[in-house]
Amino acid sequence: MSIIRVFPRRTSFTPQDEFAFVGDPPLLRPIAKKAQVSVTFTWDIAEAKRLAKAWGQYYSVSLGGPALNSSCNDFVPGLYLKSGVTFTSRGCNHHCPWCLVPGREGKLKLLEPSPGWIIQDNNFLQTGREHMAKVFSMLHRQKHAAVFSGGLEPDLLDDWVAEALRGLRINSVFLSCDIDGALEGLERAVQKLAFLGRNKLRCYVLLAFQGESLEKGEARLERVWQLGFMPFAQLYQPADRYIDYSMEWRHFARKWSRPAAMKASHREADAR
């Protein structure tokens, strides 16, 4: 019998099957014995506990998820993330002060690659060539073009990785530029991935960490754009609380995460 999964909020990765729900139980409920409430963000924990009580009126309920440091030593496709999303590793060997992954998942652990075309690994390029070759082989068998949405570390992107990506059908590849010091590595990486073009070459850009000013964040975003990437701005959120940013910051981050807005502001007709 299928397990009901409940989520406090909907994201672009929320499962879409008949046993996945966002929020309170509906009037017409599926036949099942168990329900699991999964919470990703710490600021949703209170809502997740409320939902556990609401769903507990009808099912045996368990509460877990990344925000509650649940074990992540395996991955079941389609269970807590929509079809197509896959993890081939967990954790990361870095300890970046703005990142939640090391505290939640620990050091890098390899998983047997499950079928999917959206690679969500926290640091895929740390997994090594043997593992990456398995993943690239799996991606060749997918009907959809590959999306590397977990983010590739620019300093680890070598010629071997670039040639492997060149041989794939690519929807988009995300890199990262969380601090000014990452720009040098990003510049080297874009030279290897220039064949993708701006529409497929994305870059996460962290904003407002440790009191960073809007002006400094904008300067880094502009540099990322000039290098040939399509930036994706992300406002920093700590593990223990939720920062309610000003309207100015939210508007700024929204502009720098929407390709149409960025193209319009730069008056670029990029048809690639």
C-alpha positions in Angstrom: 0.0 0.0 0.0 1.4 3.4 -0.9 2.6 5.9 1.7 1.1 9.4 1.8 3.7 12.1 1.8 2.8 15.6 3.1 4.8 18.8 2.6 4.4 22.2 4.4 5.0 24.1 1.1 5.1 23.5 -2.6 8.4 23.8 -4.5 9.5 23.1 -8.0 10.6 19.7 -6.8 7.5 18.6 -4.9 6.2 15.2 -6.0 3.0 15.3 -8.1 1.6 11.8 -7.7 -1.8 11.0 -6.1 -0.2 10.3 -2.7 1.7 13.6 -2.4 -0.1 16.5 -0.6 0.8 20.1 0.4 -1.0 21.3 3.5 -4.0 20.0 5.4 -5.8 16.7 4.6 -8.5 17.0 1.9 -12.1 15.9 2.3 -11.5 13.0 -0.1 -8.5 11.1 1.3 -6.6 8.2 -0.3 -6.8 4.7 1.3 -3.5 4.2 3.2 -2.3 3.4 6.6 0.7 5.7 6.9 1.5 9.3 6.2 4.9 11.0 6.4 5.3 14.7 6.8 8.6 15.8 5.2 10.1 19.2 6.1 13.0 20.7 4.2 13.4 24.2 5.7 13.8 24.8 9.4 11.4 27.7 9.3 8.7 25.3 8.3 9.1 23.0 11.3 6.3 24.5 13.3 3.9 24.1 10.3 5.1 20.5 9.7 4.3 19.6 13.4 0.8 21.1 13.0 0.3 19.1 9.8 1.4 15.9 11.6 -1.4 16.4 14.1 -3.9 17.2 11.3 -3.0 14.1 9.3 -2.7 12.1 12.5 -6.5 12.1 12.8 -6.7 9.7 9.9 -3.3 8.0 9.6 -0.3 6.8 11.5 2.0 9.8 11.0 5.8 10.2 11.1 7.7 13.5 10.9 11.1 13.9 9.3 13.1 15.5 6.5 16.3 17.5 6.0 15.3 20.2 8.5 15.1 17.5 11.2 18.4 15.9 10.2 16.8 12.7 9.0 19.1 10.1 7.6 19.9 10.5 4.0 22.1 7.5 3.3 19.9 6.3 0.4 17.6 7.8 -2.2 14.2 6.6 -3.5 13.3 8.2 -6.8 9.9 10.0 -6.8 9.3 9.6 -3.0 10.1 13.0 -1.6 11.1 14.7 -4.9 9.3 14.8 -8.2 10.0 12.2 -10.9 13.2 12.9 -12.8 15.2 14.3 -9.8 17.9 12.0 -8.5 20.8 12.1 -6.0 23.9 10.0 -6.9 25.7 11.2 -3.8 25.1 12.9 -0.5 27.1 15.3 1.6 30.1 17.4 0.7 33.8 17.5 1.8 33.9 21.2 2.1 32.8 23.2 5.2 31.6 26.5 3.6 30.2 28.7 6.4 27.0 29.6 4.6 26.1 26.0 3.6 23.8 23.6 5.6 24.9 20.4 3.8 28.0 19.4 5.9 26.1 19.7 9.2 23.1 17.8 7.9 24.7 15.2 5.6 28.4 15.0 6.6 31.2 14.1 4.3 30.6 12.9 0.7 28.9 9.5 0.4 28.4 7.8 -3.0 25.0 6.3 -3.9 24.3 3.8 -6.7 22.9 6.1 -9.4 19.1 5.9 -9.7 17.6 6.8 -13.1 16.7 10.4 -13.6 17.8 13.4 -15.6 17.9 16.2 -12.9 21.2 15.7 -10.9 20.7 17.3 -7.5 24.0 16.2 -5.8 25.4 18.8 -3.5 28.9 18.5 -5.1 28.7 16.1 -8.0 32.3 16.8 -9.1 33.7 15.5 -5.8 32.5 12.0 -6.6 35.4 11.0 -8.9 35.6 10.0 -12.5 34.5 6.4 -12.0 31.3 7.4 -10.4 30.7 10.3 -12.8 31.2 8.0 -15.7 28.3 5.8 -14.4 26.1 8.8 -14.0 26.9 10.1 -17.5 26.1 6.6 -18.9 22.8 6.7 -17.1 22.0 10.2 -18.5 22.6 9.0 -22.0 19.7 6.6 -21.6 17.2 9.2 -20.4 14.6 10.6 -22.7 15.0 14.1 -21.3 18.0 16.5 -21.6 20.2 16.6 -18.5 19.9 19.2 -15.8 22.8 19.6 -13.3 20.8 21.7 -10.8 22.8 20.8 -7.7 25.6 23.0 -8.8 29.1 22.1 -10.2 32.1 23.4 -8.3 34.0 25.6 -10.8 37.5 24.7 -9.5 36.8 20.9 -10.1 35.5 21.3 -13.6 38.4 20.0 -15.8 38.7 19.1 -19.5 37.5 15.5 -18.9 34.2 16.7 -17.3 33.7 19.3 -20.0 34.1 16.7 -22.8 31.6 14.4 -21.0 29.1 17.2 -20.8 29.7 18.0 -24.5 28.6 14.5 -25.3 25.3 14.8 -23.5 22.0 16.5 -24.3 22.0 19.4 -21.9 19.1 21.4 -20.7 21.1 23.4 -18.1 24.2 23.3 -16.0 24.4 25.2 -12.8 27.7 26.4 -11.3 28.2 28.6 -8.2 29.8 31.9 -7.2 29.0 32.5 -3.6 31.9 34.9 -2.9 34.2 37.2 -4.9 37.0 34.7 -4.6 35.1 32.2 -6.7 35.1 34.4 -9.8 38.6 33.3 -10.9 37.5 29.6 -11.0 34.3 30.6 -12.7 36.2 32.4 -15.4 38.3 29.2 -16.1 35.2 27.0 -16.1 33.3 29.2 -18.6 36.1 28.8 -21.1 35.6 25.0 -20.9 31.8 25.2 -21.1 31.4 28.1 -23.7 29.8 25.6 -26.1 26.6 25.6 -23.9 25.7 29.3 -24.3 24.1 31.6 -21.8 20.7 30.0 -21.7 22.1 26.7 -20.6 24.9 28.0 -18.5 23.5 29.0 -15.1 25.2 30.2 -11.9 24.0 30.3 -8.4 25.0 33.6 -6.7 24.7 33.9 -2.9 23.6 37.3 -1.7 23.7 39.2 1.7 25.9 36.7 3.5 27.6 38.3 6.6 26.0 41.7 5.8 27.0 42.0 2.2 25.7 45.2 0.7 23.3 45.2 -2.2 25.9 47.1 -4.3 28.6 44.5 -3.7 26.2 41.7 -4.6 25.2 43.5 -7.8 28.8 43.9 -8.8 29.4 40.1 -8.5 26.2 39.4 -10.4 27.2 41.7 -13.2 30.6 40.0 -13.4 28.9 36.6 -13.6 26.7 37.9 -16.4 29.7 39.3 -18.3 31.4 36.0 -18.1 28.6 34.5 -20.1 26.4 32.9 -17.4 22.7 33.4 -16.6 22.9 34.2 -12.9 20.4 32.8 -10.3 20.4 35.0 -7.2 19.8 33.4 -3.8 19.3 35.3 -0.6 21.2 33.8 2.3 19.1 32.0 4.9 20.8 30.6 8.1 19.9 27.2 9.6 18.4 28.4 12.8 16.0 31.2 11.7 14.4 32.9 8.7 15.6 36.3 7.6 12.7 38.5 6.4 14.5 40.6 3.8 13.4 44.1 2.8 11.3 44.6 -0.3 14.4 46.1 -2.0 16.4 42.9 -1.4 13.5 40.7 -2.5 12.9 42.7 -5.7 16.6 42.7 -6.5 17.0 38.9 -6.0 13.9 38.3 -8.1 15.2 40.3 -11.0 18.5 38.5 -10.9 16.8 35.0 -10.9 14.5 35.6 -13.9 16.2 35.2 -17.3 13.6 37.4 -19.1 14.2 40.3 -16.6 18.0 40.0 -16.9 17.9 39.9 -20.7 15.6 42.9 -20.8 17.8 44.9 -18.4 20.9 44.2 -20.5 19.0 44.7 -23.8 20.3 41.4 -25.0 18.4 39.4 -27.6 20.0 36.1 -26.9 18.4 33.4 -29.0 20.8 30.6 -28.2 
